[in-house]
Every structure is written in C-alpha cells, then in structure tokens.
C-alpha cells in the first residue's frame, strides 16, 4: 500500500477512536483497531470467534475487558455530550 493511503487511513482510525471514546492517543487507537477487527470477526464469522475464544481463554478475557473499556468510555462521552448547556 502506498504511504499516502496509510497516512489517510490512520487519520480515519484516529478520528473514529476520538469520536467513539473521546481519546485519540496512540494507545487508544491501537485498542480501537483490535476492538474493531475482533468485533467484525465476531459478527461475520461467529464460529471462528467462538473457536478462538475457547482456544485462548486468557486472550478472550483481555478482549472482554477491552470491550468493557470501550463501552464505558463511549457511555461517558455520550453522557458528557448530552448534558444541557448552562444558560
């Protein structure tokens, strides 16, 4: 792949991370990449995800905690953005 595409795609993932969790730190971007790929696999090939979960219980626990973290950050961001502005 060419470097321009790579740069543009990284910017897309950074923005996605920011909009989803409120953070575009390199660590959060990496977490969102893993979360996104696993989420896609889980939805499109559930048997593969299930087999992987059974074969790698420690990694499954890490994925589960990642899901919880992303969910919590997203809920906090939504709550923060829905607070009415003081007049």
Kinemage of the C-alpha trace (Angstrom):
@kinemage 1
@onewidth
@group {chain A} dominant
@subgroup {mainchain}
@vectorlist {calphas} color= white
{ca unk a 1} P 0.000 0.000 0.000
{ca unk a 2} L 1.196 3.470 -0.636
{ca unk a 3} L 2.184 5.759 2.204
{ca unk a 4} L -0.457 8.395 1.405
{ca unk a 5} L -3.245 5.843 1.816
{ca unk a 6} L -1.680 4.570 5.035
{ca unk a 7} L -1.476 8.097 6.456
{ca unk a 8} L -5.058 8.893 5.468
{ca unk a 9} L -6.374 5.616 6.880
{ca unk a 10} L -4.518 6.161 10.162
{ca unk a 11} L -6.155 9.592 10.380
{ca unk a 12} L -9.556 7.946 9.848
{ca unk a 13} L -8.937 5.449 12.650
{ca unk a 14} L -7.685 8.219 14.948
{ca unk a 15} L -10.870 10.223 14.329
{ca unk a 16} L -13.011 7.112 14.855
{ca unk a 17} L -11.227 6.494 18.149
{ca unk a 18} L -11.784 10.085 19.227
{ca unk a 19} L -15.483 10.056 18.329
{ca unk a 20} L -16.042 6.659 19.950
{ca unk a 21} L -14.077 7.102 23.175
{ca unk a 22} L -13.044 10.736 23.423
{ca unk a 23} L -9.366 9.841 23.026
{ca unk a 24} L -7.095 9.615 20.005
{ca unk a 25} L -3.946 8.670 21.909
{ca unk a 26} L -1.726 6.095 20.172
{ca unk a 27} L -2.610 3.534 22.853
{ca unk a 28} L -6.362 4.075 22.392
{ca unk a 29} L -6.048 3.972 18.593
{ca unk a 30} L -4.330 0.579 18.872
{ca unk a 31} L -7.071 -0.662 21.216
{ca unk a 32} L -9.742 0.519 18.772
{ca unk a 33} L -8.020 -1.296 15.899
{ca unk a 34} L -8.078 -4.547 17.879
{ca unk a 35} L -11.644 -3.937 19.071
{ca unk a 36} L -12.817 -3.194 15.517
{ca unk a 37} L -11.221 -6.246 13.919
{ca unk a 38} L -12.451 -8.587 16.637
{ca unk a 39} L -15.921 -7.044 16.518
{ca unk a 40} L -16.061 -7.601 12.754
{ca unk a 41} L -14.868 -11.209 13.071
{ca unk a 42} L -17.367 -11.855 15.870
{ca unk a 43} L -20.244 -10.556 13.726
{ca unk a 44} L -19.263 -12.069 10.360
{ca unk a 45} L -17.694 -15.369 11.464
{ca unk a 46} L -19.049 -16.185 14.913
{ca unk a 47} L -17.821 -19.787 14.744
{ca unk a 48} L -14.247 -18.592 14.233
{ca unk a 49} L -14.530 -16.164 17.142
{ca unk a 50} L -16.015 -18.881 19.342
{ca unk a 51} L -13.255 -21.342 18.434
{ca unk a 52} L -10.591 -18.703 19.140
{ca unk a 53} L -12.236 -17.845 22.470
{ca unk a 54} L -12.180 -21.500 23.518
{ca unk a 55} L -8.576 -21.950 22.389
{ca unk a 56} L -7.306 -18.760 24.018
{ca unk a 57} L -9.210 -18.094 27.265
{ca unk a 58} L -6.621 -15.599 28.569
{ca unk a 59} L -6.827 -13.553 25.379
{ca unk a 60} L -10.612 -13.798 25.477
{ca unk a 61} L -10.523 -12.162 28.909
{ca unk a 62} L -8.365 -9.356 27.515
{ca unk a 63} L -10.796 -8.815 24.623
{ca unk a 64} L -13.694 -8.795 27.081
{ca unk a 65} L -12.040 -6.140 29.221
{ca unk a 66} L -11.295 -4.136 26.081
{ca unk a 67} L -14.987 -4.285 25.124
{ca unk a 68} L -15.931 -3.121 28.620
{ca unk a 69} L -13.428 -0.256 28.475
{ca unk a 70} L -14.591 0.958 25.053
{ca unk a 71} L -18.239 0.666 26.088
{ca unk a 72} L -17.665 2.599 29.318
{ca unk a 73} L -15.681 5.356 27.590
{ca unk a 74} L -18.369 5.650 24.925
{ca unk a 75} L -21.159 5.891 27.510
{ca unk a 76} L -19.226 8.549 29.433
{ca unk a 77} L -18.623 10.523 26.243
{ca unk a 78} L -22.308 10.323 25.289
{ca unk a 79} L -23.371 11.473 28.756
{ca unk a 80} L -20.908 14.347 28.655
{ca unk a 81} L -22.139 15.444 25.224
{ca unk a 82} L -25.820 15.240 26.215
{ca unk a 83} L -25.587 17.495 29.250
{ca unk a 84} L -27.619 20.644 28.643
{ca unk a 85} L -25.571 23.789 28.423
{ca unk a 86} L -25.979 26.305 31.231
{ca unk a 87} L -27.767 29.434 30.183
